[in-house]
Structure formats: structure tokens, C-alpha cells
């Protein structure tokens, strides 16, 4: 059985909606609701550890109640960064295996959670091939410094799953080394643990901009109704 670490602490400054982006309505539902409902339908997920932006605890709790989420939910204040948020949420997980997801990816489905659960590896993440050319650069001087083989690169997605002990050890490694990561599959790999990837879905993108909100609304079945 798994604990779900559901990241929900962002404030969505690039969306500029006057509220955290996870509370924007898409097709009549707040973005946060899509991930909650999908996870709630997965038997292997026994609890949800959910963080929240400062000042938004009551709104978050109300949505969990209003949409009849059945799993027990533990609420944790958001950290200063995504990296710190995961570290703060892990002690609240009761199970030795954890799934990570973020509410800013509302096109996740119960099948995605079941897919990562079913993968035979302990540490695994959905990832996508990169369909365009990428290059290393020196941003200080605006110079291209080489080339990268995109066949050996992947766009990291979620959900991901980990042995809780491996993820905790990876965060301890990061603290010792003074480094911060923007997601946890690469963190766990750099810390010395095996991490495997599953082929993802290009629909499962992260909502970051107003255009993303509209695209999510279209893909979820109708015109977006962001408020």
C-alpha cells in the first residue's frame, strides 16, 4: 500500500489569477479536484498527504469535503520550495512506499496511478521522449557550448513512486551537499539509487500559464471556465 504525497503548495504567479492556480476552475471544477478524485479511486493509495499555500488551509479542507474524498487526508504547510515541501511531507507518510504527484497536473487519471503502482521497480517515474532539439549553453555569455543526444534525455513527468527510505535518504544527501532539486526522480538517482522510467502521456502536462489552463479545459472535455 502507498501514501500519496500530493503537492499543492504553489501560488501560480505565472497564471496571474489572483489565487493559487490549483483553485482556478477548469470545466467547473477547481484544478486540485482532478488529482484528488483520481487518487481517491485507487485502492493501493491508502492515505493522502496534501500541502497547501499559506493562508489557504480552509479552502483546501473545504474542497476535500465538498468533493467527498474518502481517503484520510493529512494537511501540511507548504515549504519555501517544492524540494522543501516534499521533505516536510515525508514524515507524515505512514506507508513505506510513496507516490508523488502535483495538483498542477489535472489530466492525471486513476489509470496513471495504477500504472506506476504496477511497475515492478521500487523507484519509477513517468517520462516522455523529447521531440525537439536541446543544447547546453552558457547563459552568461549567450553561447552554445555543445550538443546533447535527445534519445538519451527524457521530459520528467508525474506521478512517481519511491521507497520512502530511498526518498528520505536522497533528501538527506541533498541537505548534506547543499543542493536543491526541482523534482525527485533525478534527486533519488543522483543520490545513488536506481530509478526507472515508464513511457508517459503528452496530455499529462503541468498547468503553468493561462494558455495551459485553456488547453487543460479543452482536453478535459470542454471550454475552460477559469474564475
N, C-alpha and C positions, 0 to 999 in steps of 0.2 A: 504494500500500500504506500501511497505517496502523500506528502504535504505539497500543496501548491503555493509557491511564492509568487504572488500577483502584484507586479509593480504598478503603482498608481499614483506616484508622488510628484510627477512632473507638473509644471504650471503652464506649459504650452505657449511660451512667449511668441513663437513664430506664427501661431494661429491668430493671435491678437483678438481673442473673442471676449475679453473681459472676464473670463473664468478659465479654470484649467480645462484643457482640450477634452479630457475624458468625460466631462459633463456636458459637452456640446451634444445636441440631439441630431442623430442621423436616422432618417426614416422614422422619426417619432420616438426613438429610444436613445438615452444617453450612451455614448460610446462605451463606457465602462460596463454596461449591462451585457453586451455581447459576449465578452470573455467570461463573465460570471455565470451566465446561463450555460455556455458551452462546457465549462468545467464542472458545473453542478450536475451535468448529465453523465459524468464519467465515474463509474463505480470505483475505479482504482484511486481516485482522488478522495481522500477522507476528510481533509480539512483545507481551508484556505487562509493563508496569512496575507493580509491586504494592507498596504500602506496608503497614506493619504497626505495631501499637501497641508501645510499649516493653515489652520482656520477652516478646514473642510471636512472635519470628522463627522459632524452631524449630518451633513448632506450625503456623505458616503454611507453611513449607517442606514439612513432613510432609504436609499436606493436598494440596499441589500434586503431590507424588509419589504419594500414595495414590490419587488420582483420575486419575492418568495424563494430566495436562495436557501436551499435545505442544508447544505454543508455548514458545519460550525466555522465561523469566521473570527479571526483574531486581528485586531486593528493595531498598526504600528506607525508612529510618526515617520515621515519621510526623512531621509538623510540629506546632506548637502549635495550629494551626487548620487547617481544611480548605483555606482560601486559601493558607496557607504550604505545606501538603503538595503542592498542585498545582505551585507554584513550584519546590519541591525536586525533583519528579519529572521535570519537563520536560527538564532536561539529560541525562537517561538515555534519552530517546526518540531512536531512530536515524532515524526517518522524518520527512518534512516535513509530514505530516498526522497528526493525533492524534484519537483518540476518548476521551472521558471517560465513565466510569461509576463507580458505587459499589456495593460488595458488599451494602450495606443495602437494595438493590432487587433481591431474588432472583427476582422474577417476570419479569425480562427474558428474552427468548429470542433465539436466533440471528437470527430474522427482524427483530427490532428493530435489532440491529447492522447487518444488511444494509440495512434501510430508511434509516437515517441515512447510510450509505455511499453509497447510490444517489441521495440528494437532490442536485440539480445545483449547489447553493450550497456554497461553501467552508466557511462557518461556519453551523451549523444545530443546532437542539435540538428534541427532542420537548417539546411543551407541551400543556396541557389548558385548555379554557374553564373559567371559574369559575362553578359553578352556584348560588352563593349571593351575597347582597349583602355588599359590603365597604365600609367607611367609613374615611376618615382621622380620627385622633383626636389629642388632646393627652393622653398618658398621665399626665403630671404632675398634671393637674387633673381627669382623668376626663371630658373634654369632647369631643363630636363636633365636628369643625371643617369639615365639608363633605360632599361626596359624590363617588363615583367611578363611572365608566361601566364596568361589568364586561365589556361587549362588547369593550372596548379593553384588557383585562387577561388574562393567562394564568398558569396554575399551571406553573412551570418543572419539567420532568422531565429524566431522563437516559435513554439516552445522548445525548451531544452530540458534535459534531465541529468541529474548527478547523484552520485553517492554523497550524502550530506557530509560525511567525514572528509571526502576529497575536496568538496567546495569550501568547507571551513579551513582546511589546510592551505588551500590556494589563497584565500583571503589573508591568512596569517603570513604567507610568503609575501604577498603584496605589501602588507604593513611593514615587514622587515626591510624590504627593498625600497620602500618609499615610492611605489608605483601605483597608478590608478588605471583601471580598465573600463571601457565603455560597455562591455558585455562579458559574460562569464565563460563561454566555451574557450576563447583564447586565453583567458586568465588561467583556467584549470590546466590547459595544455602547456602554457609557459611555466607553470609551477611544477611540471613534471609528470602529470597524469595523462593517461590515454583518453582522448576524446574522439569520437567518431561522428560522421555526418550522415544525415538522411537527405534525400532529394526533397527540396521544399516546393512551394507553390508560389508563383509570382503574384497571386492575389493577396497573399498574406504580408502586405506591406505595413509599414509604420506610418500612422497619420501624423504628419508634422506641419503641413501648410494648409491654408484654405483650399487649395486645389485638391489636396489629399482628402479633405472632408467631403468634397463634392464627388470625387471618384469613389470613395467608400460608399457613399449614398447610392450611387449608380450600381455598383457591384452587389450591394446588399438588397437590391431589388426595386429601387425607385428613386425619385428625386430626393436629395437630402433636404432636411428641414432643420438646419442649424439655427439655434436661438441663443 
